[in-house]
Amino acid sequence: MLFIGWDGVRSDALLAANTANLDSLLQKAIYSLSVDRGPYTVSTPGWSTILHGVLPNKHGLKENSFRKNQYKDYPDIFTLMRRTKPGLGLATLSNWDAFLQITSEETYAQRFDTDPEMTQDALSIIQQCTPDVLLMHFDYPDESGHKFGFNPSSPEYLSSIEITDHYLGLIMDQIHLRESLMNEEWMVVLTTDHGGSGTGHGGQDDLHETRFVWYVVRSPSFTNSLINNGESVDLLPTMMKWLGISTNGMSLDGTAIY
């Protein structure tokens, strides 16, 4: 299973950008362009909501700091997986230090200075020592949004999304190859942690373009299905279900989308 986070990608900008590789996933995907990512519209709460499966009132984070985290009471996806399937191979790749602090129990975790370096490492991992679950975090769209504006009218912002889509294409080529040659089935989950307005996104809980985002959940067994209203907390139980892990008794805030 592959999870890819594209940091700071507004839904309307995603639609405006040329994302041929992401678009190609939609034929076999459940997806939404109006996903409530919850309150506190900065990255640490956003990714914690997704990867711990609970809202900030439980995981405790309302800013880009881990000081008040309640991760012990509401563990991350890898910790939850290990309790049932301790032998899983779990990997996280990111070019943002804080993303690597949101999960634990990895078999392999690595930070990179650039997205191209991270993509090359992901390709090597998928080809040579494929983990059961691979998490990736691309930061370039968020960086571009802070510099040029989180807006589909910004060519630089759209370009950063299109470049990230190019990296997705390289990765999906390898996944399609594995599915074809090795009879594997991969769930591929893509989402973002927040949108934005102007050159920022903090304190924008009431702005639709910041709080309501998107996800794409692709599986060879799915058909094109658009959900009008999604929630970010639904992604963790969806991924757990794909791996055959029950979420009964886990105090999660979401439910699987299939």
C-alpha positions as CSV (number, residue, x, y, z in Angstrom):
1,M,0.0,0.0,0.0
2,L,1.2,3.5,-0.8
3,F,0.2,6.8,0.9
4,I,1.3,10.0,-0.7
5,G,0.8,13.4,0.8
6,W,0.9,16.5,-1.4
7,D,1.3,19.3,1.2
8,G,-0.8,22.4,0.7
9,V,-2.8,21.6,-2.5
10,R,-6.1,23.4,-2.8
11,S,-8.9,21.5,-4.5
12,D,-9.6,24.1,-7.1
13,A,-5.9,24.4,-7.9
14,L,-5.7,20.6,-8.3
15,L,-8.5,20.8,-10.9
16,A,-6.8,23.7,-12.7
17,A,-3.4,22.0,-12.9
18,N,-2.5,19.4,-15.6
19,T,-2.3,16.3,-13.4
20,A,-2.5,13.5,-16.0
21,N,-1.0,10.9,-13.7
22,L,-3.4,11.6,-10.8
23,D,-6.3,11.8,-13.3
24,S,-5.4,8.4,-14.6
25,L,-6.0,6.9,-11.1
26,L,-9.6,8.1,-11.0
27,Q,-11.0,5.3,-13.2
28,K,-10.3,2.9,-10.3
29,A,-10.7,5.2,-7.4
30,I,-13.1,6.5,-4.7
31,Y,-12.4,10.2,-4.4
32,S,-13.7,13.5,-3.1
33,L,-13.0,17.1,-3.8
34,S,-14.7,18.4,-0.7
35,V,-13.0,16.7,2.3
36,D,-13.3,18.3,5.7
37,R,-9.8,18.1,7.1
38,G,-10.9,19.4,10.5
39,P,-9.9,22.5,12.5
40,Y,-6.4,24.1,13.0
41,T,-5.4,24.6,9.4
42,V,-1.6,24.0,9.6
43,S,0.4,20.9,8.7
44,T,1.1,19.1,12.0
45,P,-2.5,19.0,13.1
46,G,-3.6,18.1,9.5
47,W,-1.2,15.1,9.0
48,S,-1.8,14.0,12.6
49,T,-5.6,13.9,11.9
50,I,-5.0,11.8,8.8
51,L,-2.4,9.4,10.2
52,H,-3.8,9.0,13.7
53,G,-7.4,8.9,12.5
54,V,-8.7,11.3,15.1
55,L,-9.4,15.0,15.3
56,P,-7.3,17.6,17.2
57,N,-9.5,17.4,20.3
58,K,-8.1,13.8,20.7
59,H,-4.5,14.0,19.2
60,G,-4.0,17.3,21.0
61,L,-2.3,19.3,18.3
62,K,-3.5,22.7,17.3
63,E,-0.2,24.2,15.9
64,N,3.0,23.2,14.2
65,S,4.4,21.8,17.5
66,F,4.3,18.4,19.1
67,R,4.4,19.7,22.7
68,K,0.8,18.8,23.6
69,N,0.5,15.6,21.6
70,Q,-1.7,12.8,22.9
71,Y,-0.2,10.2,20.6
72,K,0.2,7.8,23.5
73,D,-3.6,7.6,23.8
74,Y,-4.3,7.9,20.1
75,P,-1.5,6.1,18.2
76,D,-0.4,6.5,14.6
77,I,-1.3,4.1,11.8
78,F,2.0,2.2,12.0
79,T,1.7,1.7,15.7
80,L,-1.8,0.4,15.3
81,M,-0.8,-1.9,12.5
82,R,2.1,-3.4,14.5
83,R,-0.2,-4.4,17.3
84,T,-2.0,-6.8,14.9
85,K,0.7,-7.5,12.3
86,P,4.1,-7.0,13.9
87,G,6.0,-8.3,10.9
88,L,4.9,-5.7,8.5
89,G,7.5,-3.7,6.5
90,L,6.7,0.0,7.1
91,A,8.6,2.9,5.5
92,T,8.3,6.7,5.6
93,L,10.0,9.2,3.2
94,S,9.7,12.9,3.6
95,N,11.6,16.2,2.9
96,W,10.0,17.8,5.9
97,D,11.4,16.8,9.3
98,A,8.1,17.1,11.2
99,F,6.3,14.6,9.0
100,L,8.7,11.9,10.3
101,Q,7.6,12.7,13.9
102,I,4.0,12.0,13.2
103,T,4.4,8.2,12.8
104,S,6.6,5.7,14.6
105,E,7.5,2.0,14.4
106,E,8.9,2.3,10.9
107,T,11.2,-0.3,9.5
108,Y,12.8,2.5,7.5
109,A,12.4,6.3,7.8
110,Q,14.4,8.8,5.8
111,R,14.4,12.6,5.3
112,F,15.5,14.1,2.0
113,D,16.6,17.6,0.9
114,T,14.6,17.5,-2.4
115,D,11.6,15.8,-3.9
116,P,13.6,14.3,-6.8
117,E,16.0,12.6,-4.3
118,M,13.0,11.2,-2.4
119,T,11.3,9.9,-5.5
120,Q,14.5,8.1,-6.6
121,D,14.7,6.4,-3.2
122,A,11.0,5.4,-3.4
123,L,11.6,3.8,-6.8
124,S,14.5,1.8,-5.4
125,I,12.5,0.7,-2.4
126,I,9.6,-0.4,-4.5
127,Q,11.9,-2.3,-6.9
128,Q,14.2,-3.9,-4.5
129,C,12.8,-4.3,-0.9
130,T,9.1,-3.4,-1.2
131,P,7.5,-2.5,2.1
132,D,3.9,-3.5,3.0
133,V,3.1,0.2,3.6
134,L,5.0,3.2,2.2
135,L,4.2,6.7,3.3
136,M,5.6,9.7,1.3
137,H,5.3,13.4,1.8
138,F,5.9,16.0,-0.9
139,D,6.4,19.6,0.4
140,Y,7.0,21.5,-2.9
141,P,3.4,22.7,-3.4
142,D,3.2,24.1,0.1
143,E,6.5,25.9,-0.3
144,S,5.4,27.4,-3.6
145,G,2.0,28.5,-2.1
146,H,3.8,30.3,0.7
147,K,6.0,32.1,-1.8
148,F,3.6,32.8,-4.7
149,G,0.2,32.3,-3.3
150,F,-2.2,29.4,-2.7
151,N,-4.4,30.2,-5.7
152,P,-5.1,28.5,-9.1
153,S,-4.3,31.8,-10.7
154,S,-0.7,31.4,-9.7
155,P,1.3,29.7,-12.5
156,E,4.2,28.9,-10.1
157,Y,1.8,27.2,-7.6
158,L,0.1,25.2,-10.4
159,S,3.6,24.2,-11.8
160,S,4.6,22.9,-8.4
161,I,1.5,20.6,-8.4
162,E,2.2,19.5,-11.9
163,I,5.8,18.6,-11.1
164,T,4.6,16.6,-8.1
165,D,2.3,14.8,-10.4
166,H,5.3,13.9,-12.6
167,Y,6.9,12.2,-9.6
168,L,3.6,10.3,-9.0
169,G,3.8,9.1,-12.6
170,L,7.3,7.6,-12.1
171,I,6.1,5.8,-8.9
172,M,2.9,4.5,-10.5
173,D,4.9,3.1,-13.4
174,Q,6.7,0.8,-11.0
175,I,3.5,-0.1,-9.1
176,H,1.7,-1.0,-12.4
177,L,4.7,-3.1,-13.3
178,R,4.5,-5.0,-10.0
179,E,0.8,-5.5,-10.4
180,S,1.3,-6.8,-13.9
181,L,4.3,-9.1,-13.3
182,M,3.7,-10.2,-9.7
183,N,-0.1,-10.3,-9.5
184,E,-0.1,-7.7,-6.7
185,E,-2.9,-5.3,-5.9
186,W,-1.9,-1.9,-4.5
187,M,-4.1,0.6,-2.7
188,V,-2.8,4.1,-3.5
189,V,-4.0,6.9,-1.3
190,L,-3.3,10.6,-2.2
191,T,-4.4,13.6,-0.2
192,T,-3.3,16.9,1.3
193,D,-3.3,18.5,4.7
194,H,-4.8,21.9,3.9
195,G,-5.4,24.4,1.2
196,G,-4.7,28.1,1.6
197,S,-5.5,31.7,0.9
198,G,-3.1,34.4,-0.1
199,T,0.4,33.1,1.0
200,G,-0.8,31.4,4.2
201,H,-3.2,28.9,5.6
202,G,-3.0,29.2,9.4
203,G,-6.1,30.2,11.3
204,Q,-8.4,29.7,8.3
205,D,-10.8,27.1,9.7
206,D,-13.7,29.1,8.3
207,L,-12.3,29.4,4.7
208,H,-13.6,26.7,2.4
209,E,-10.6,26.9,0.2
210,T,-8.3,26.1,3.1
211,R,-10.3,23.7,5.3
212,F,-12.1,21.6,2.6
213,V,-9.6,19.6,0.6
214,W,-9.5,16.3,-1.5
215,Y,-8.5,12.7,-1.5
216,V,-8.1,9.9,-4.0
217,V,-8.2,6.3,-2.9
218,R,-7.2,4.0,-5.8
219,S,-7.5,0.2,-5.9
220,P,-7.7,-2.2,-8.8
221,S,-11.0,-3.4,-7.5
222,F,-12.6,0.0,-7.3
223,T,-14.6,1.9,-10.0
224,N,-14.9,5.6,-10.5
225,S,-16.8,6.9,-7.5
226,L,-17.1,10.5,-6.5
227,I,-18.0,11.2,-2.9
228,N,-19.7,14.6,-2.3
229,N,-18.6,15.0,1.3
230,G,-15.5,13.2,2.7
231,E,-13.5,13.5,5.9
232,S,-9.8,13.2,6.4
233,V,-10.3,10.9,9.4
234,D,-11.8,8.3,7.1
235,L,-8.5,7.5,5.4
236,L,-6.8,5.6,8.3
237,P,-9.7,3.1,8.8
238,T,-9.8,2.7,5.0
239,M,-6.2,1.8,4.8
240,M,-6.5,-0.5,7.8
241,K,-9.4,-2.3,6.2
242,W,-7.4,-2.8,3.0
243,L,-4.7,-4.6,5.1
244,G,-7.3,-6.7,6.8
245,I,-6.9,-5.1,10.2
246,S,-10.0,-4.5,12.4
247,T,-10.4,-1.1,13.9
248,N,-12.8,-2.2,16.6
249,G,-12.0,-0.6,19.9
250,M,-9.5,1.9,18.5
251,S,-11.6,5.1,19.3
252,L,-11.2,6.4,15.8
253,D,-13.2,9.4,14.5
254,G,-13.8,8.1,11.0
255,T,-15.0,5.0,9.1
256,A,-13.7,3.2,6.0
257,I,-15.0,4.6,2.8
258,Y,-15.7,1.2,1.2
